[in-house]
Amino acid sequence: MKESNTKMKDKLNWRRNKVNELSVRGFSQAEILRMLEISEPNISRDIEYLKQVANDSIRNHMGKKLPYEFTTCISGLEPCINE
């Protein structure tokens, strides 16, 4: 059972990556569904999933990484400002 779940997850990840790749290359949803031979609801769910992953990534960057990078930049600029 675990093997089939793994295979299904691998297929789903492959499809989502392919949808993302084709979308980035400028193909419409209609073109992508024809190329990948998947249904319109599947491609819509994949795109919504990809948008959610992107939003989560931005939130993570803004909440955890950006404050440190900002503080580091300000600390680096202070000697220049003081001169």
N, C-alpha and C positions, 0 to 999 in steps of 0.2 A: 504494500500500500504506500509506504514512504517513497519508493522509487517512482511510482506513477505520479504522486504529488510533486516530486522534484521535477519530473519531466514536464508536467503541466506548468509549473512555475517558470521553468526554463523557456518554454514556448511562449508564455505570456510576456516574460521579460524581453525575449527576442522580438516579439511583435511590437511591443511598446517602443523599443529602441528603433525599430524600423519605421514606425509611424513618426517618431520624433525626427529621425534622419530625413525622411521624405518631406515632412512638413517644413523643416529648416531649409530644404532645397527648393521650397516654393510650390510644391504640389498641393492641390486642393484636396479636401476630404474625399470628394467623389473620385478623384484620380487615385488617391491612396487606396481606397477600398477596392477599386478595380484591380490595381496592381497586386495587392496582397490577398485579394479574394476573401475579404472579411465583410461582415455586415456593418451597416451604418451605426446601429447602437453600440457595437463593439468599438468602432473607431472613436465614437463620441466619448465613451467611457475611458478609452485610452488617453485621449487628449485631456479630459478632465483630470485624470490621474496625474499626467505629466505637469499640468498647471499646478496641482496641489503640491507635488514634489518641489517644483520651482519656488512656490510661495514659502514652503517650509524651509528651503535652503536659504532664501533671502532673510526670513525671520531669524534663523540661526546665526547668519552672518551679522545681522544688525544687532542682535542681542548679546552675542558672545565674542565676536571677533572685532567688530568695528569700534567698540569703546576702547579696547586695548590699542588698536592701531591709531586711533585718534589721539589718545594720551601720549603714545610714543612720538607721534609727529609733533605735537605741541612741545613735548620735552626737548625734542631736537631743534625746534625753532627758537626756544627761549634764549640760548646763547647768542643767536643772531640778532634777536630783538634787543637784547641788553647792550649790544655793542652800539 
